[in-house]
Amino acid sequence: MKRQAYQPILITDASRSQDDQLTSRQKRYVLMMGIRVACLVIGAVLVGVKAPLLWLWLPLCGLGMVLIPWLAVLLANDRPPKEEHRLAAKFQSRHRDETPPMALTSEERPHKVIDAEP
């Protein structure tokens, strides 16, 4: 039985720890909820000062206050996709020859000799 060659484990192939993933998701969630609070405050200020184009700004702020929490929860509960093994891509990326397996290559094919004289 032939032994396989030793393949060292590279630290760059390791995925992020669960604590790191959780921390980054928490930071993203807090940032998005901060943007939601900013939309609420801006909407209140715009109403208070009776800003021009209030009919345009209030729906935008309202849309931000409704969509951002939904997106924040989805992104906070999502984990990064699993990375494929580094060798899997090499096996899948094999190109297929357009010639059938038993066909002769251009070097192996017999060449026709064309006489220029009749």
C-alpha positions in Angstrom: 0.0 0.0 0.0 1.4 3.3 -1.0 1.6 6.0 1.6 0.3 9.5 0.8 2.7 12.4 0.9 2.6 14.4 4.1 0.5 17.5 3.7 1.1 20.1 6.4 -1.9 21.9 7.9 -1.7 25.6 7.1 -3.0 28.1 9.6 -4.3 30.2 6.7 -6.7 27.4 5.9 -8.2 27.5 9.4 -11.6 29.2 9.7 -12.2 32.0 12.2 -13.1 31.0 15.7 -16.7 31.0 16.8 -15.9 33.8 19.3 -14.5 36.0 16.6 -17.5 35.3 14.4 -19.9 36.2 17.2 -18.0 39.4 18.0 -18.1 40.6 14.5 -21.9 39.8 14.2 -22.6 41.7 17.4 -20.6 44.7 16.2 -22.5 44.7 12.9 -25.9 44.4 14.7 -25.1 47.3 17.1 -23.9 49.4 14.2 -27.1 48.8 12.2 -29.3 49.5 15.2 -27.4 52.7 15.7 -28.3 53.7 12.1 -31.9 52.9 13.0 -31.8 55.2 16.0 -30.2 57.9 13.8 -33.1 57.5 11.3 -35.6 58.0 14.2 -33.8 61.1 15.5 -33.4 62.6 12.0 -37.1 62.0 11.3 -38.1 63.7 14.6 -35.8 66.6 13.9 -37.2 67.0 10.3 -40.7 67.1 11.6 -39.8 69.6 14.4 -38.1 72.1 12.0 -40.7 71.5 9.3 -38.0 70.9 6.7 -38.6 71.3 3.0 -39.4 68.1 1.1 -40.7 66.5 4.3 -42.9 64.3 2.2 -39.7 62.8 0.7 -37.5 62.5 3.8 -40.0 61.0 6.3 -40.8 57.9 4.1 -37.0 57.4 3.7 -36.5 57.6 7.4 -39.5 55.3 8.0 -38.2 52.8 5.5 -34.8 52.8 7.3 -36.5 52.3 10.6 -38.4 49.3 9.3 -35.9 47.5 7.0 -32.7 48.0 9.0 -33.9 45.9 12.1 -35.0 43.1 9.8 -31.7 43.1 8.0 -29.8 43.4 11.3 -31.5 40.3 12.7 -30.9 38.3 9.5 -27.2 39.2 9.4 -26.7 38.7 13.1 -28.0 35.1 12.9 -26.1 34.3 9.7 -22.7 32.7 9.9 -20.1 32.9 7.2 -20.3 30.2 4.5 -18.2 27.1 5.0 -15.1 27.3 2.9 -14.4 24.4 0.5 -11.3 22.4 1.1 -8.4 23.8 -0.7 -7.9 20.7 -2.8 -11.5 20.4 -3.8 -11.2 23.4 -6.2 -8.3 21.7 -8.0 -10.3 18.6 -8.6 -13.3 20.4 -9.9 -11.4 22.8 -12.1 -10.0 20.2 -14.4 -10.8 21.2 -17.9 -12.2 18.6 -20.2 -10.6 18.1 -23.6 -12.8 18.6 -26.5 -11.4 15.5 -28.2 -12.7 12.1 -27.4 -10.4 10.0 -25.2 -9.2 7.7 -27.9 -8.7 10.3 -30.6 -5.2 11.0 -31.9 -3.5 14.3 -31.2 -2.5 16.6 -34.0 1.1 15.3 -33.8 0.0 11.7 -34.0 -2.4 12.1 -36.9 -1.1 11.1 -40.4 -0.5 14.1 -42.6 -1.9 14.2 -46.1 0.6 15.1 -48.8 -0.9 17.4 -51.4 0.8 17.4 -54.7 0.9 20.8 -56.3 1.4 19.2 -59.8 -1.4 17.4 -61.5 
